[in-house]
């Protein structure tokens, strides 16, 4: 997969653009539960609040562990928060050049798994680990900047909807090829 991404980055650079990515990764923290299939159940958080932080989003302290470890490792994490379901969390990575952003996201996923395991929990990025809960996703924010620096090549405040023709062409390509992408 990394080789495929590098080829795409090289193709965009040949056109004069630097692909920029930002990752929002959702996952579930699971706790041991012998009565659940596979021996794991979603984390039980009685004080759960949708998009909560602190004990309302995580009674284990893992959110703070994730953020502190990411900061120490210079992963450029923008935030960690509770998501819709109890035990569901999201980490948001700082936007950056595609290869660097992707490498940081990969390391961050491994870091969350390792830190949770140290406390006896399991982190899964599976889309829907439990049939009664909402699913998790991966949101990838994408734009292009001129090679060598400059403003977002998708942004034009004077254009219809604030989008450049390049942005509209990229959206058209995503729509045309959505079945192959998903």
C-alpha positions in Angstrom: 0.0 0.0 0.0 2.8 2.5 0.8 4.3 1.9 -2.7 0.8 2.7 -4.3 0.6 5.9 -2.3 4.1 6.9 -3.3 3.2 6.5 -6.9 0.1 8.7 -6.5 2.2 11.3 -4.7 4.8 11.2 -7.5 2.1 11.6 -10.1 0.6 14.7 -8.4 4.1 16.2 -7.9 4.7 15.8 -11.6 1.7 18.0 -12.1 3.1 20.6 -9.7 1.0 19.6 -6.6 1.8 18.2 -3.1 -0.9 16.0 -1.8 -1.9 16.8 1.7 -3.8 14.4 4.1 -5.3 14.6 7.5 -6.6 11.4 9.2 -9.5 11.1 11.6 -9.4 7.5 12.9 -12.3 6.0 14.9 -11.9 2.8 17.0 -13.4 0.9 19.9 -11.8 0.1 23.2 -12.9 -3.3 24.3 -12.8 -4.8 27.8 -12.4 -8.5 28.7 -15.8 -10.2 29.0 -16.0 -14.0 29.0 -19.7 -13.9 28.2 -19.2 -12.0 24.9 -18.2 -13.5 21.6 -14.4 -13.6 21.3 -14.1 -12.7 25.0 -14.3 -9.0 24.5 -17.1 -6.4 24.9 -17.2 -2.7 24.2 -15.9 -0.6 27.1 -18.7 0.1 29.7 -18.8 3.8 30.5 -21.8 4.7 32.6 -21.1 8.4 32.4 -20.6 8.3 28.6 -21.3 11.5 26.6 -21.3 11.6 22.8 -18.1 13.4 21.8 -17.1 13.6 25.4 -13.7 14.2 26.9 -12.4 13.4 30.3 -14.3 10.7 32.3 -17.5 11.3 30.2 -15.7 10.0 27.2 -13.2 7.6 28.9 -13.2 6.3 32.4 -9.9 4.4 31.8 -7.6 7.4 31.3 -6.6 6.0 27.9 -7.4 9.2 26.0 -4.9 11.1 28.1 -2.4 8.2 27.6 -2.9 8.3 23.8 -2.5 12.1 23.6 0.6 12.2 25.9 2.3 9.3 24.1 1.6 10.9 20.6 2.9 14.2 21.8 6.1 12.6 23.2 6.5 10.7 19.9 5.9 13.9 17.8 3.0 12.3 15.9 1.2 15.7 15.7 -2.1 14.5 17.2 -4.7 17.3 17.2 -7.1 15.6 19.6 -8.6 12.5 21.1 -12.3 12.3 22.0 -15.1 10.0 22.7 -17.3 9.1 19.8 -21.0 8.1 19.6 -21.0 4.8 21.4 -19.5 4.0 24.8 -15.9 2.9 24.3 -15.7 4.4 20.8 -13.0 7.0 20.4 -11.5 9.1 17.7 -7.9 10.4 17.2 -7.4 13.3 14.8 -4.0 13.7 13.2 -2.6 17.0 12.1 -2.8 17.6 8.4 0.4 17.3 6.4 2.2 15.9 3.3 0.6 12.6 2.3 3.5 10.2 3.0 4.4 11.8 6.3 0.7 12.0 7.4 0.1 8.3 6.5 3.2 7.1 8.3 2.1 9.0 11.4 -1.4 7.6 11.2 0.0 4.0 11.0 2.3 4.6 14.0 -0.6 6.1 15.9 -2.8 3.1 15.3 -0.1 0.8 16.6 0.5 3.1 19.6 -3.2 3.0 20.6 -3.3 -0.8 20.5 -0.1 -1.1 22.5 -1.1 1.4 25.2 -4.6 -0.2 25.6 -3.0 -3.7 25.9 -0.8 -2.5 28.7 -3.9 -1.7 30.7 -5.7 -5.0 29.8 -7.9 -3.6 27.0 -8.1 -4.2 23.3 -8.3 -1.5 20.6 -10.0 -2.5 17.4 -10.3 -0.4 14.2 -12.8 -2.9 12.9 -15.7 -1.1 11.3 -18.4 -2.6 13.5 -17.2 -4.9 16.2 -20.6 -5.3 17.9 -23.9 -5.6 16.0 -25.8 -3.3 18.4 -23.4 -0.4 18.1 -22.8 2.2 15.4 -19.8 1.6 13.2 -16.4 3.3 13.2 -14.9 5.0 10.2 -11.7 6.5 8.8 -12.1 10.0 7.5 -9.3 11.2 5.2 -9.2 14.9 4.5 -7.5 15.6 1.2 -6.2 18.7 -0.6 -3.4 19.8 -2.9 -0.9 22.5 -2.4 1.6 23.8 -5.0 4.9 22.0 -4.8 7.3 24.4 -2.9 4.4 25.8 -0.8 1.4 28.0 -1.3 -2.3 28.1 -0.6 -4.7 25.2 -0.8 -5.2 24.5 -4.5 -8.9 23.6 -3.9 -9.8 27.0 -2.4 -11.0 30.0 -4.3 -13.3 32.3 -2.4 -14.4 34.0 -5.6 -15.5 30.8 -7.3 -18.9 29.1 -7.0 -19.0 27.2 -3.7 -15.4 28.4 -3.0 -14.0 25.6 -5.1 -11.4 25.8 -7.8 -11.9 23.9 -11.1 -9.2 21.5 -9.9 -11.3 20.8 -6.8 -14.4 20.1 -8.9 -12.4 17.8 -11.2 -11.1 15.9 -8.2 -14.6 15.5 -6.7 -15.9 14.4 -10.1 -13.2 11.7 -10.2 -14.1 10.5 -6.8 -17.8 10.3 -7.8 -17.0 8.6 -11.1 -14.8 5.9 -9.4 -16.5 5.6 -6.0 -17.3 1.9 -6.5 -13.6 1.0 -7.0 -12.5 3.2 -4.1 -15.0 1.8 -1.5 
